[in-house]
Amino acid sequence: MSRVLVLNCGSSSVKWRRYDGDRALDHGVVERIGEPGGGPADHTAAVRQILDGLDLTGLTAVGHRVVHGGRTFSAPVFVDDAVLAAIKDLVPLAPLHNPANLAGIEVARAALPGIPQVAVFDTAFHHTLPEAAATYAIDRDTAERYDIRRYGFHGTSHAYVSRRTAELLGRPYEQLNTITLHLGNGASACAVANGRSVATSMGMSPLEGLVMGTRSGDVDPTVIFHLRREGGLSVDDIDDLLNHRSGLLGLTGANDMREVLQRRAAGDRAAELAFDVYCRRITGYVGAYYALLGRVDAIAFTAGVGEHAAPVRAAALAGLGRLGITVDDARNDGGDGDRVISPDGAEVSVCVIRTDEEREIARQTRDVVESVRGTGR
C-alpha cells in the first residue's frame, strides 16, 4: 500500500496525518505559529519540526492542501518548479493562506527530494461551476483584468462529504444530487449534481455566503461604501471588520456556536437573534439550491457545527417539509458518526457526515502519483 503524508498548513497551524493506503496511521498538529511565546516562528520552522519528528520510511508521496488554485488549477497536480511559480502568482487571491501552503511545499521538497509532492486545491472541486454561477455581474473587462469571479472554497470537504453521503445511502455517486453544508468556524454550502459542484456560497474569497464564526457572509456592498464615506474606516479596517469581527462574534461576542447555544438556552436575546440569523441564512441557501438542482436526494451536514449542533440542523431545515425535507427529532438529537437523521422513507435523506479533508487529500494524492507512474514519467 502507498504511504502518504498529508500536510495541511493553515494561517497559524499545520495539521499532518500519515496514511497507509486508506488507513490513517497517526496524526498531529503544530499550533500558535508566529505567536509571541507560542509555537514555531513561521510555517517553515513548523513543517521542519514535523518532518524531523517522523519516521518517513516507505513514504511514497506528500499531499499538500493549497487554498487557492485560481483559474489555473482544476485538479490536483504533481508539484514541479512551474507549478510552484504558478501558486506563488496566486498569492494575491489568498494572501493569508497560499504563502503558508507554499512554505509547506518548499520545505518538504527540500527535505524529501526523491518523494513526489502533490498540491490539492480547495478551489478545484468548484471548477465545474457553470459560467452563470461563477460570473459576477460587473464590467467584463474589469473582472477579467483582476481575476474577479466565484472560485468557491472548502472543495476537499464538499468532495469528500458528497461522496461519503452516496456511500452511506448505498447510491451511485454519479447519480446523486446533494446539498452539502460545511458548518465550522468557516461555513459554506454546495450543490453537487451527479458528483459535480454546480453552485457554492463562498465566492472570490471565503467571506461570501453563510454566517460564520467571525465572518459576515453576504452583505450589501453598499455597507462597505457607507463605512468608508460616513464612518471614515480604511479599507483594511473594513476588511478586518467583515472577516474577523463579524458573524457570531460580532452579534454575540462569541464565535463558538456551543457558547451561543448555551446563552440562547439561558434566554440571552442577542444569542437568540444570532442563532436565527445563522439558521435563516442556511435555509435560504438550501431552498435556492433545491431550485437549481431540480431534484435533491440528500442534504449533508458536516464540520464542527454541522456535526455536533442538533438545534442548528433542526432549525435550518424547519418548514421545508413540502420539499420532502424533514428531520427526525430522536435521530437528530442522538447518535454519533456518519448517520441518517431523516425519518424512514423521507423523500430527501438528511445526513450527518464527519468531514475528513486529510483523507480526501491523501486519496487525490495517490490518484496523481498512480497516474504519473502509469504514464512512465
N, C-alpha and C positions, 0 to 999 in steps of 0.2 A: 504494500500500500504506500502511496506517496505521502510524505511528511511535509506539511505546510505550516509555516509560521505566519500568523496574521498580525500586522501592526496597524493599529487604529489611533492615529495621532489627532487628538482634539486640540482646542485652543490652549488648554492648560493641563492636559493629561495625555498619557499614552497607555492605551489598553493593548494587551497582547494575548494571544491564545495559540496553542500548538495543536495540530490535528494529525492523526494518522488515518488517512482516508477521510471518512466522515466522522470518525471518533475523536472527540476532544481529549487531549492528554493532560494539559494543565493550562493555567492562565494567570494573569496578574495585571496590575495597573500601577503606574507611577503618576502621582498627582502633585498639585501645587507647583507646577513648573514655572520658574521665573519669579515666584513669590518670595519676598524677604523672609529669611529664616525658615523657608519651606523646603521644597524639593530641589531637583537639579536646576542649574542656571538657565538652561534652554532645552529645546527638544533634541538637539544634537547630543547633549550630555545624557538626556533621559534614555534615548534609544541605545547609546553606547552602554549604559548601565544595564539595560535589559539584555543585550546580546552577550555582554561579559558574564552574566549570571546564568546563562542557559547552556546546556549540553546540546549542541546542534548537530550531533552525529546523525547521519542519514537524512538530513534536511534536503528536500528536493526543490523547494521554491519558497519565496516570501511574497505574501499578498499585502498590498498597501491600500488603505482607504484614501481616496482623493475626493475632496468635496466637490470641486467644480471642474467639469470637463468641457464647458462651453459648447460651441458648435462643433468642436474638433473631434471629441471622443464620444462615440455612440456605443462603445462596448469596451470591456476590459482589454488591456494591451500589455504586451511584453515591453518592459522599460529599456530603452536604449538612449543614447545621447539626444537624439531628435525628439523623443517623447518627453524627456526631462525638460528640454528647452521649451517645448510647447506648453507644458504645465506651468512653467515659470511665466510665460506670456499671459497666462490666465489669472495670475495673482490679483490684478485689479478687480476682477469679478468676485473674488473671495479672499480679501486681504487678511482676514483673521484665521483662515483655515488652510488655504493652499500652501503658505510658507511652512507651516508645521508639517503638512503632508510631505512636502519636498525634503525637509530635513530628515525625516524617517527614511525616505528612499535613498538619499545621498549617503547616509551613514551605513545603511545595510549593503548598498552596492560596494562601498569601500571595504567593509569588514568581511563580506562574503562574495568575493569577485567571481567565483565559479558557480554561484547559485542564481537561477533566474529570478528576476524581480518583476512582479506584475502589478499594475495600477488598476484598481477597481473604482469607478467613479459613481458618486451619489446621483449625479445628473443623468447617467447613461440610460437608465431604465425609462426615462421620460422622453427619449429621442423619438419615440413612436407617437408623440402627441401630434394630432392633426395641426396643420398650419393655422387653422382658425382658432385652435386652443392655445397655440404658442405665441400668437401675434397680438401685440398691444395696438390700439387704435391711435397711434401717434404718427407724425410725419415719417414716411418710409425711409427717406434718406438719413434723417437723424437716427432712427432706430438702427439702421444698417451700420452707420459710422461708429456708433458706440455700443454695438452688440446688445441692444435692448430687446429682450424677448422673455417669454416664460421658459425657464430652464427646469424648475422643479428640483426637489431635494428628497432626502430620505429614501432614495431609489433602491438601495440594497435592502432596506427594511420592507418596503412595499413589495419588492420582488419576492423576498423570502416568505412573507406573510400570505400573499395571494397564492403562492404555490403550496404552502403548507395547508392553507384552507381547503384547497382542492383535495389534498391527500386525506385530511381529516374527514371530509364528506364522501370520499371514495368516488370523486368525479374527475373526468379528464380536465386537466388544467386548460387546455386549448379550447374547451367548450364552456368555460365558466365565466360569468360576469360577476365581478366582486367589487365592493366598495371597501377599501382598507382605510382604517383610521388610526394613524400613528400619533398617540397622545402621550407625550412626555413633557419635559420642560420646553422642548420644541415640539410643535404639533403640525401635522399635515394630513390631508385627505387625498385619496387617489381613486380614480375609477379605472378598473382593469377589465378590459374586454378581451376575452379569449387569450389571456396571457400578455396583453399589450396595454401599457399605460395610455389612456386616451384623454385624461383630464387630471389635474392635480392642483392643490390650493396654493402651494408656495410658488413664487414667480421668478423674477430675475434674481431675487435674494430669498433667504428663508424668512423674511419679515412678513410677506403677504399671507393672507388666508385666515386660519383659525386663531382664536385667542390662545396665547401661550403663557409660560411661566413669567417671562419678563418682556415678551414682545406683544405689540398691539394687535397684530394681524391686520385685517382690512380696515383702512380709514380713508375718508375723503381726502384726496391730495391737497385740497384747499386748506386743510388743517396745517399742513407744512408751511404754506404761504402765509397764513394768518399768524402763526407763531413767529415767523421771520419778520413780518412787517409790523405787527402790533405788539408782539412780545419782545422783539429785539434779540431773539435767540439766534445763535450762529448755526450754520449747517451742522457742525459737529455736535452742538447742544441738542438739536432736534434728532439727529441720528442716535445719540445716547438715550434720549427720552423714549423713542419708539422701540429701540432694541433692548434697553437694559432697565428702564424704569416704568414700563407699561405692563399690559397683560394682567395676570392675577396680582403681581406685585404692586402695580400701580393702583389697582382697585381696592386692595385689602392690606397692603404692606407685607404680604407673604406670597412667595412664588410657589410654594408647595401645596398641591391640591389636598393633601392629608390635613394640613393645618386649616385650610379654607373649609373643609368639610366639618372639622371639629368646631370651628367658630360658627358655622351655619347651624349646626345642631344645637348650639348654645343660644341661638337667637340673634346672632350678630347680623344686622341688616346689610352692612357692606359685603359681608361674605355671601349672604343670600343673593344679592344683586350680581356679584361676580360669578357665582355658580350659574345663575340664569343666563347671563351674557355668554358665558363659556359654552353652555349646552345649546343655547339657541343658535349660535353660530354653526355648531356641528350639524344640528337639524337642517339648517338651510343648505349646507353643502350636500348632505345625504339626499335631500329632495331634488336638488339641481342635478346631481349625478345620476339619480334614478331616471330623470327625464332624458339625460344624454344617452344613457345606456339602453333605455327602452325596456330592458328586462334585467332584473337583478336577482341573482341566485343566492348571494351571500353577502353579509356585512361582517367585517372582522375588526375587532378592537385589539390594539397592541400597544406596547411600551408602558412605562410606569403607571400613568393614569389609566390608560385603556385596559391594562391587565388587572388592576387592583381596585379601581374605584367603581364599585357597583352602582352607586347613585348616579354617577355621570352616565354610565351606559343606559340606565333606565330612563333618565330624563332626556337624553339626547335623542332617543327613539320614540318617546311618548307621543301619542297622537298620530302615528304613521301606520296604524292598523289597516286602513283602507288600501295601503300599498302592499299589504301582506307582511309588514314588518312588525313583529311583536316579540316581547321578552318574557320568559317565564321567570317570575319573581324568585322562586326557590332555586332554580338553576343559576340565576344571576347572582344571588347572594352567597351561594355556596360553591364548593368545588375548587379545584386547583389545576393548573396546567392547561393544555390545549383542550377546549371543550365547546360544545354547542349549548347556548343558553336560551334558544328559542324553543317554543313548545313543539312536541312531536307533530309532524305534518304541516308545519308552517311553510307558507309559500316562499319566504326568504329565510334562509338559515342565518342566525346571528351567532357569531363565534367569538371566543377569546383565544388569541394565539400569542404565545411568547415569541417575541421577535428575537432573531439571532443573526445580527448583521455580520459578526465574525464568521459564522458558519457559511453564510452566503458568499462572503469574500473568499473564503477558502475554496468553496465549490467553483466559483468563477476562475480563481487562480489555477486550479487543477485543469479546468477546461482549456485555458490558454496554453498551459505547458504541454498538455497532451496534443493540442492542435499543432504547436510548434514542432514537437517531436515527430508528429505524423508527416510533416512536410519535409523533414530531414534537415531543418535549419540547425 
